[in-house]
Amino acid sequence: MNPLADPTPFAGWLAEDPQIAGLIEAETQRQSSTLQLIASENFTSTAVLAASGSVLTNKYAEGYPGRRYYGGNSVIDEVEELARERAKALFGAEHANVQPHAGANANLAAYQALLEPGDTILAMRLDHGGHLTHGSPASITSKIWRFVAYGVTPATGDAEHPGEVIDFDQVADLAASERPKLIVAGSTAYARVIDPVPFRQIADSVGALFLFDAAHPAGLIAGGVHPSPVGIADVVTLTTHKTLRGPRGGAILCGAEWAKKIDSSVFPGLQGGPLEHVVAAKAVAFAEAFRPEFSVYAHAVVENARALAVGLAAEGFRLVSGGTDNHLLLVDLRPFDAELTGKEAQEVLDRAGITCNRNTIPDDPRSPFVTSGLRLGTAAQTTAGMGTAEMARIATLIGRTLRHRTDAGELATVRSEVAELCAGFPPYPSLTGAAGGPVPAHAGSG
Ligand code: DSN
C-alpha cells in the first residue's frame, strides 16, 4: 500500500503494522481516559503532531541553514530558519539554537560552550529539585565538570513563611568560597517562581557565567506568568514539550556573543543530524505560544495548580514550600500517612487512572526510587480544558484513592469517575471520535 494514498495518517498509514497501530490507538485512549498529571507532560496540538509525523524526518541536514553538509536542504533551511526566528521573537532572544534533541542535550551543549572540562558549576541539589544534568553522579556532567550544590531553606512549619525556597544566602556563600565558572538556576521539582535577578547578581559578584535552565517554566515564561531570564542569564536552555506544549525536544537561547560557540557545541560538538521534523513541530509550537490565547492558557495552568494545592491541603497532604506559583506541586505524603511512600502512591494512583510521578522532597529520608513525595502538574489537563472546579474534584479523587488504597472496589469506582471526568475534556476529539466537551485550549490549530 502506498502510504501517501491515504489521507488519514494515524489509522490508514499504519494499516500495514497493526501491532504499532494498535499500541498508538491504546496510548491515545489512555491519554484521553485517564488524568495526565505528570508535571513535565502536555498535550500538543494536532498541528504539532502533523509536523512531527511528516516527511521532514527523511532529510539529513547536518549543519545550519545556509551551511549544510548535504545537498537538497533549501526547504529544510526555511523550516529551521522559521523555527529559529519564531523562538527568538517569542522569547526576545538574540540567538536561538533549535536543534537539541532534549533538555539534557541543551544543557550539555551549553556547558561545553561556556566551560572547560574540570571547571566548577554551582547548581541545585537533585534531591531539592535539581536535574540529573545539574551534576548527578549518574550523569556524565559530573564526570566532566566539578559540581557544587545549593538547596532550599528548611521547612519552618509556619504557614506564613513555610520555607523550602531557594537559599540565596547559601548560593552567595558557596559562590564566594567555591568560585564557580558557572551558576545554574532551574529545577524539575520546585513549585515557586525562580527569580533570575539574584542569581545574576551573585554570578556577577564572583565573575561567574549564569545559565537558566527553563525546561519546566518555558511555557509560563512565554505566556507571561513567570519572569523571563532572557537577557539576564548568559544562556537559557529549555525543553519544548512541557509547559511550552510543543514536540519532545530542547532549545537554547543566548546573546549574540555566545551564538557561534553554542551552535558549534550542539553540532558538531554533541549531536549529528538535526531532527528536522521535530524542528518543524517546534516552529509550530513557538507560533502557537505567540498567540494571546496561549497567555490565557499559561495563567490558567497556574490558577489550576493553586486550586489543586488548596484541595490537596484540605485532604491532609502537605505541600512543600506551602503551595505553588507555577504549574507543579510537590506533595509531602508523610503527614497524610507516614507509611505511604511516593512509589506506592504513584502505583495506586495509576490503578485509579491518575498518572503522576513519585519524587523526592527536600532532605527525603527515603531513596529516590521510593521517596516520600509525589510531583503533580496541571499543564496537560489545563490544555484539555479543565478548570479550578475539576482540580478540586481531582484533589478529592487523589485523597480517596490513597486513603482506600487497599480497597480494590474503591479503586475501581475512582477509576470510573476519572474516566467520566476525562470524557468531558477530550484532548484529541478528532482522534478518538469524542463529541462535545469544552474546547481544548489549543483548539484552532487542529
Ligand atoms: N524528566 C524531566 C521531568 O520530568 O522533569 C526532566 O528532564
Residues whose N, C-alpha, C, O or C-beta is under 5 A from the ligand:
A	BS01	DSN	S40 T188
